[in-house]
């Protein structure tokens, strides 16, 4: 009789562990998808920065055609300053996003740790 109870208990534990394994695999899959999405965003931001630089260069050449009196050095300094501001803004946004993602990733880890603490190994 106790052998059957032990077998039943162990079978239930195995089922729970299999469910946890599936849940963890799903969570890993979701996190990998999120990483891919963030990497694509980062690449997109990088390419948009290149477009911004190119656009500024086109604007500068148009301004030079209209007014040749403005010194080129001033345009370069202004463009460099603006590009630096954009890069700082993007770096801050990326840092904030990574921090948020890290906080979100800690939640499943904490839930797993809580489950581990709640396992009564004396029953096994």
C-alpha positions as CSV (number, residue, x, y, z in Angstrom):
1,X,0.0,0.0,0.0
2,X,2.7,2.5,0.9
3,X,4.7,1.4,-2.1
4,X,1.7,2.4,-4.3
5,X,1.4,5.8,-2.5
6,X,5.1,6.4,-3.0
7,X,4.9,5.5,-6.7
8,X,1.9,7.8,-7.1
9,X,3.7,10.7,-5.3
10,X,6.7,10.2,-7.4
11,X,4.7,10.1,-10.6
12,X,3.0,13.4,-9.6
13,X,6.4,14.9,-8.9
14,X,7.7,13.8,-12.3
15,X,4.6,15.3,-14.0
16,X,5.2,18.6,-12.2
17,X,8.8,18.6,-13.1
18,X,7.9,18.0,-16.8
19,X,5.5,20.8,-16.6
20,X,8.1,23.1,-15.1
21,X,10.5,22.0,-17.9
22,X,8.0,22.9,-20.6
23,X,7.3,26.2,-18.9
24,X,11.0,27.0,-18.7
25,X,11.5,26.0,-22.4
26,X,8.7,28.4,-23.3
27,X,10.1,31.2,-21.2
28,X,13.6,30.6,-22.8
29,X,11.9,30.7,-26.3
30,X,10.1,34.0,-25.4
31,X,13.4,35.5,-24.1
32,X,15.3,34.5,-27.2
33,X,12.5,36.2,-29.4
34,X,12.8,39.3,-27.2
35,X,16.6,39.3,-27.7
36,X,16.2,39.0,-31.5
37,X,13.7,41.8,-31.5
38,X,16.0,44.1,-29.4
39,X,18.9,43.3,-31.7
40,X,16.8,44.2,-34.7
41,X,15.8,47.5,-33.0
42,X,19.4,48.3,-32.2
43,X,20.4,47.6,-35.9
44,X,17.5,49.7,-37.1
45,X,18.6,52.6,-34.8
46,X,22.1,52.3,-36.1
47,X,20.9,52.5,-39.7
48,X,18.6,55.4,-38.9
49,X,21.6,57.2,-37.4
50,X,23.5,56.6,-40.7
51,X,20.5,58.0,-42.6
52,X,20.4,61.0,-40.2
53,X,24.1,61.6,-40.9
54,X,23.4,61.3,-44.7
55,X,20.4,63.6,-44.4
56,X,22.4,66.2,-42.6
57,X,25.1,66.0,-45.2
58,X,22.5,66.6,-47.9
59,X,21.1,69.5,-45.9
60,X,24.5,70.9,-45.5
61,X,25.3,70.8,-49.3
62,X,22.0,72.5,-50.0
63,X,22.8,75.2,-47.5
64,X,26.2,75.7,-49.0
65,X,24.7,76.2,-52.5
66,X,22.3,78.8,-51.1
67,X,24.9,80.6,-49.0
68,X,28.6,80.1,-49.5
69,X,29.4,82.7,-46.8
70,X,28.8,80.2,-43.9
71,X,32.0,78.5,-42.9
72,X,32.2,74.7,-43.3
73,X,33.7,74.2,-39.9
74,X,30.6,75.6,-38.2
75,X,28.4,73.2,-40.1
76,X,30.6,70.3,-39.1
77,X,30.7,71.3,-35.5
78,X,26.9,71.7,-35.4
79,X,26.4,68.4,-37.1
80,X,28.8,66.7,-34.7
81,X,27.1,68.2,-31.7
82,X,23.7,67.1,-33.0
83,X,24.9,63.6,-33.7
84,X,26.4,63.4,-30.3
85,X,23.1,64.4,-28.8
86,X,21.3,61.8,-30.8
87,X,23.8,59.1,-29.8
88,X,23.5,60.1,-26.1
89,X,19.7,59.9,-26.3
90,X,19.8,56.5,-28.0
91,X,22.4,55.2,-25.5
92,X,20.2,56.3,-22.6
93,X,17.1,54.7,-24.2
94,X,19.0,51.5,-24.9
95,X,20.4,51.4,-21.3
96,X,16.9,52.0,-19.9
97,X,15.4,49.3,-22.1
98,X,18.1,46.8,-21.1
99,X,17.6,47.7,-17.4
100,X,13.8,47.1,-17.8
101,X,14.5,43.8,-19.6
102,X,16.8,42.7,-16.8
103,X,14.2,43.5,-14.2
104,X,11.6,41.5,-16.2
105,X,14.0,38.6,-16.6
106,X,14.5,38.5,-12.8
107,X,10.8,37.8,-12.2
108,X,10.8,34.2,-13.6
109,X,14.1,33.5,-11.8
110,X,12.6,34.6,-8.5
111,X,9.5,32.5,-9.2
112,X,11.7,29.5,-9.9
113,X,13.6,30.1,-6.7
114,X,10.4,30.3,-4.8
115,X,9.2,27.0,-6.2
116,X,12.6,25.4,-5.3
117,X,12.2,26.7,-1.7
118,X,8.7,25.3,-1.5
119,X,9.6,21.7,-2.4
120,X,9.4,19.4,0.5
121,X,12.2,17.0,-0.1
122,X,11.2,14.8,2.9
123,X,8.1,13.7,1.0
124,X,10.1,12.5,-2.0
